[in-house]
Amino acid sequence: MPLFSAENNHSADCGTPPEIKNEDGHVYVGYFQNEHGEQWVFTFNLNSRAGELRGGDASWKPLAVQGVGGTPHVDMTLNEPEKMWLEGCWKAATAFRRGGK
């Protein structure tokens, strides 16, 4: 049984939303919906240390998220609440070390 699910608010023109699972526990997942109903999903692979951002406004295609000076950078224009959410996800995901390392 899923812990969390969200309905897609975007039109079919935006593409197929991702189905994200964390069955083996190595993916940090964050979800955000802004005041306009635009949705974002951030994932961070704890093993490879790679972050991705997907959103309906970006056709649900994965955008690489890179750490620059301790803050996340993505090649997409985000509004202030979206930036704050992504920063919180980045800090939470990158602070976690598997096995307490």
KEPABA-243915 format. One record per residue (C-alpha): residue number from 1; residue in one letter; x, y, z. Coordinates in nm, 2 decimals. Example, Ala and Ser with C-alpha at 12.3 -4.5 7.8 and 13.67 -1.06 7.14 Angstrom:
REM residues 2
resi = 1	resn = A	xx = 1.23	yy = -0.45	zz = 0.78
resi = 2	resn = S	xx = 1.37	yy = -0.11	zz = 0.71
REM end
This chain:
REM residues 101
resi = 1	resn = M	xx = 0.00	yy = 0.00	zz = 0.00
resi = 2	resn = P	xx = 0.14	yy = 0.34	zz = -0.10
resi = 3	resn = L	xx = 0.25	yy = 0.58	zz = 0.17
resi = 4	resn = F	xx = 0.18	yy = 0.88	zz = -0.05
resi = 5	resn = S	xx = 0.02	yy = 0.94	zz = -0.39
resi = 6	resn = A	xx = -0.09	yy = 1.26	zz = -0.58
resi = 7	resn = E	xx = -0.32	yy = 1.31	zz = -0.87
resi = 8	resn = N	xx = -0.18	yy = 1.48	zz = -1.18
resi = 9	resn = N	xx = -0.31	yy = 1.84	zz = -1.21
resi = 10	resn = H	xx = -0.15	yy = 1.90	zz = -1.55
resi = 11	resn = S	xx = -0.30	yy = 1.84	zz = -1.90
resi = 12	resn = A	xx = -0.20	yy = 1.55	zz = -2.12
resi = 13	resn = D	xx = 0.00	yy = 1.80	zz = -2.32
resi = 14	resn = C	xx = 0.25	yy = 1.81	zz = -2.04
resi = 15	resn = G	xx = 0.34	yy = 1.44	zz = -2.08
resi = 16	resn = T	xx = 0.31	yy = 1.14	zz = -1.85
resi = 17	resn = P	xx = 0.38	yy = 1.20	zz = -1.49
resi = 18	resn = P	xx = 0.64	yy = 0.98	zz = -1.32
resi = 19	resn = E	xx = 0.56	yy = 0.68	zz = -1.11
resi = 20	resn = I	xx = 0.82	yy = 0.70	zz = -0.83
resi = 21	resn = K	xx = 0.88	yy = 0.41	zz = -0.60
resi = 22	resn = N	xx = 1.13	yy = 0.37	zz = -0.32
resi = 23	resn = E	xx = 1.11	yy = 0.00	zz = -0.27
resi = 24	resn = D	xx = 1.47	yy = -0.05	zz = -0.17
resi = 25	resn = G	xx = 1.49	yy = 0.26	zz = 0.05
resi = 26	resn = H	xx = 1.77	yy = 0.44	zz = -0.14
resi = 27	resn = V	xx = 1.57	yy = 0.73	zz = -0.29
resi = 28	resn = Y	xx = 1.47	yy = 1.05	zz = -0.10
resi = 29	resn = V	xx = 1.14	yy = 1.18	zz = -0.25
resi = 30	resn = G	xx = 1.00	yy = 1.53	zz = -0.20
resi = 31	resn = Y	xx = 0.67	yy = 1.66	zz = -0.34
resi = 32	resn = F	xx = 0.55	yy = 2.02	zz = -0.39
resi = 33	resn = Q	xx = 0.24	yy = 2.19	zz = -0.53
resi = 34	resn = N	xx = 0.23	yy = 2.56	zz = -0.57
resi = 35	resn = E	xx = -0.06	yy = 2.80	zz = -0.55
resi = 36	resn = H	xx = -0.14	yy = 2.75	zz = -0.92
resi = 37	resn = G	xx = -0.16	yy = 2.37	zz = -0.89
resi = 38	resn = E	xx = 0.18	yy = 2.32	zz = -1.06
resi = 39	resn = Q	xx = 0.34	yy = 2.01	zz = -0.92
resi = 40	resn = W	xx = 0.71	yy = 1.92	zz = -0.87
resi = 41	resn = V	xx = 0.88	yy = 1.60	zz = -0.76
resi = 42	resn = F	xx = 1.24	yy = 1.59	zz = -0.63
resi = 43	resn = T	xx = 1.43	yy = 1.27	zz = -0.60
resi = 44	resn = F	xx = 1.77	yy = 1.21	zz = -0.47
resi = 45	resn = N	xx = 1.95	yy = 0.87	zz = -0.50
resi = 46	resn = L	xx = 2.13	yy = 0.82	zz = -0.17
resi = 47	resn = N	xx = 2.37	yy = 0.57	zz = -0.33
resi = 48	resn = S	xx = 2.47	yy = 0.77	zz = -0.64
resi = 49	resn = R	xx = 2.42	yy = 1.11	zz = -0.47
resi = 50	resn = A	xx = 2.23	yy = 1.23	zz = -0.78
resi = 51	resn = G	xx = 1.93	yy = 1.46	zz = -0.76
resi = 52	resn = E	xx = 1.65	yy = 1.51	zz = -1.02
resi = 53	resn = L	xx = 1.35	yy = 1.74	zz = -1.04
resi = 54	resn = R	xx = 1.04	yy = 1.67	zz = -1.24
resi = 55	resn = G	xx = 0.74	yy = 1.89	zz = -1.30
resi = 56	resn = G	xx = 0.44	yy = 1.91	zz = -1.53
resi = 57	resn = D	xx = 0.56	yy = 2.25	zz = -1.66
resi = 58	resn = A	xx = 0.88	yy = 2.07	zz = -1.76
resi = 59	resn = S	xx = 0.69	yy = 1.79	zz = -1.94
resi = 60	resn = W	xx = 0.78	yy = 1.56	zz = -1.64
resi = 61	resn = K	xx = 1.13	yy = 1.52	zz = -1.79
resi = 62	resn = P	xx = 1.40	yy = 1.48	zz = -1.53
resi = 63	resn = L	xx = 1.62	yy = 1.78	zz = -1.47
resi = 64	resn = A	xx = 1.95	yy = 1.73	zz = -1.30
resi = 65	resn = V	xx = 1.99	yy = 1.91	zz = -0.97
resi = 66	resn = Q	xx = 2.35	yy = 1.99	zz = -0.88
resi = 67	resn = G	xx = 2.48	yy = 2.12	zz = -0.55
resi = 68	resn = V	xx = 2.65	yy = 2.46	zz = -0.59
resi = 69	resn = G	xx = 2.80	yy = 2.60	zz = -0.27
resi = 70	resn = G	xx = 2.57	yy = 2.39	zz = -0.06
resi = 71	resn = T	xx = 2.25	yy = 2.50	zz = -0.24
resi = 72	resn = P	xx = 2.07	yy = 2.32	zz = -0.52
resi = 73	resn = H	xx = 2.09	yy = 2.44	zz = -0.88
resi = 74	resn = V	xx = 1.86	yy = 2.33	zz = -1.16
resi = 75	resn = D	xx = 1.83	yy = 2.46	zz = -1.52
resi = 76	resn = M	xx = 1.47	yy = 2.58	zz = -1.47
resi = 77	resn = T	xx = 1.32	yy = 2.90	zz = -1.35
resi = 78	resn = L	xx = 1.14	yy = 2.84	zz = -1.01
resi = 79	resn = N	xx = 0.94	yy = 3.09	zz = -0.81
resi = 80	resn = E	xx = 1.05	yy = 3.17	zz = -0.45
resi = 81	resn = P	xx = 0.83	yy = 2.91	zz = -0.27
resi = 82	resn = E	xx = 0.95	yy = 2.65	zz = -0.52
resi = 83	resn = K	xx = 1.31	yy = 2.74	zz = -0.46
resi = 84	resn = M	xx = 1.26	yy = 2.73	zz = -0.08
resi = 85	resn = W	xx = 1.10	yy = 2.38	zz = -0.11
resi = 86	resn = L	xx = 1.38	yy = 2.25	zz = -0.33
resi = 87	resn = E	xx = 1.65	yy = 2.39	zz = -0.09
resi = 88	resn = G	xx = 1.48	yy = 2.21	zz = 0.20
resi = 89	resn = C	xx = 1.46	yy = 1.89	zz = 0.01
resi = 90	resn = W	xx = 1.83	yy = 1.92	zz = -0.09
resi = 91	resn = K	xx = 1.94	yy = 1.99	zz = 0.26
resi = 92	resn = A	xx = 1.74	yy = 1.69	zz = 0.40
resi = 93	resn = A	xx = 1.86	yy = 1.45	zz = 0.13
resi = 94	resn = T	xx = 2.23	yy = 1.55	zz = 0.12
resi = 95	resn = A	xx = 2.25	yy = 1.54	zz = 0.50
resi = 96	resn = F	xx = 2.15	yy = 1.18	zz = 0.51
resi = 97	resn = R	xx = 2.43	yy = 0.92	zz = 0.49
resi = 98	resn = R	xx = 2.34	yy = 0.56	zz = 0.45
resi = 99	resn = G	xx = 2.44	yy = 0.35	zz = 0.74
resi = 100	resn = G	xx = 2.51	yy = 0.66	zz = 0.96
resi = 101	resn = K	xx = 2.82	yy = 0.75	zz = 0.76
REM end
